[in-house]
Amino acid sequence: MSATATRTAPPTPKEKHWLLGHVNMLRDDAIGMLRGFIEQYGGIYSLSIPFHRGVVVSDPAYARYVLLDNNKNYTKSIAYDTLKPLLGMGLLTSEGDFWKQQRKLIQPAFHKKKLEELTAMMVERAEHWVDRIDAHAQRGEAFDVLPEMTALTLDIISKAIFSKGVEDKAQVVGEQITLLNEYTIERLHQPIRMPASIPTPFNRKARKSIDLLDSVIYAIIDERRREGVSKDDLLSMLIDAQDEETGVGMDNKQLRDEVMTIFLAGNETSSNALSWTLYLLSQHPEVEAKMVKEIDEKLDSGLQIDFTTVNEFQYVKQVIEESMRVHPPVWMVGRRTIEADEIGGHYIAPQTNVLVPIFYFHNSTKYWEQPERFMPERFAPDKRNAIDRYVYMPFGGGPRFCIGNNFAMLEMQIIIIILYRKFRFRLKEGFEVVQEPLVTLRPRDGVQMVAERR
Ligand code: HEM
């Protein structure tokens, strides 16, 4: 699939605005539009976006080619540019040799041994949350599980990074992260984008959120530098990490960028996945009953939840994997060509944004039997290996694969086991859950549920 003399660009769907192309449709119903075009135009088509080139690839072989085989010819796509004012040169948004070096420095923080050390903290924080949920259960009132899951995952990620939590600041951090998520997507939908440095009302609001988050993070970095004592957490690992050749460490700005990236990437995604899981379980009592039975049997037999035993709750894991199939928290990833390329016999010009619609791969009848059904049995051990890595990819693919995937699975498995040990969750009567594709795939108005003690 290397660049050849072929000059035919992928077909462009004709249904579009004469001036704005597909921008309005993307804003109003991105998932519906992208899926509709895939059905009409097949494995590869062009999008019409003023001043930009866009192509959507919906064949797993093309996804693999872009994310893995020819990844050297690709940077991150335009969507990640809008994250740069927030994440700077952090792992998610940096490129090339700089990214490679940072990934190498940060990778040890996610090694098995490190995760093992974090397990007790995750269990302790999830148990602490049981009391909060219990207060709702006792009142018998409906509550939105999304902010609860956001606060819990924020609590866990902040303890992993800083040893201590940011309890007193959790609300402000959670709110600002949600706001920035909305700003980012709004910015992405603006046909003409003002640079982030120009003080438009929109940019000023975003700046205020970033400043608030910065003040929390810089204060903790400053305190750690002042103390001069290394702790057993991610921040100390980042402060102590040095380039092998030059011996130079990260300055405060780079530390801030990495911390903010891990904060954002490790919170928003997991809290959405957990909220979707609670919702799906409430809609499928037979799956819930099977999962609860597994949890009860294991715990009644005296099994303690720790790093090695957590995977014995096999069905819990399958439930989470299936939930991320139906509602992938990262619903699309994108890359941008450096030099011209060729995909599926089509010419792809330099600087083309190539979009990989994960939500489509996860929900297409091409790759799954009855994809509309919530069926964790698909991920049973004897079937799991047969699933194509580029059909099911909640954590992405290629070298930019999610660095926190094992962290996320561990954390989510622990939270689900601990919550369902004590509760069942029912959707509030008449409440409708609506999927909204922002940077992550969120339940638009949250998920109003009632917790019932088991
Ligand atoms: C359910 C939870 C999660 C999901 C679905 C998820 C998904 C993803 C995906 C799809 C990517 C690739 C993006 C791309 O290719 O452009 C990614 C990258 C990343 N994720 Fe996650 N993630 C999750 C949890 C986490 C956690 C818990 C952390 C950190 C503690 C984390 C940190 C990162 C970072 C730093 C990157 C950038 C990696 C790089 O480019 O080298 N993620 N994630």
Residues whose N, C-alpha, C, O or C-beta is under 5 A from the ligand:
A	BS01	HEM	L91 L92 R103 I262 A265 G266 T269 S270 A273 P329 V330 V333 G334 M393 P394 F395 G396 P399 R400 F401 C402 I403 G404 F407 A408
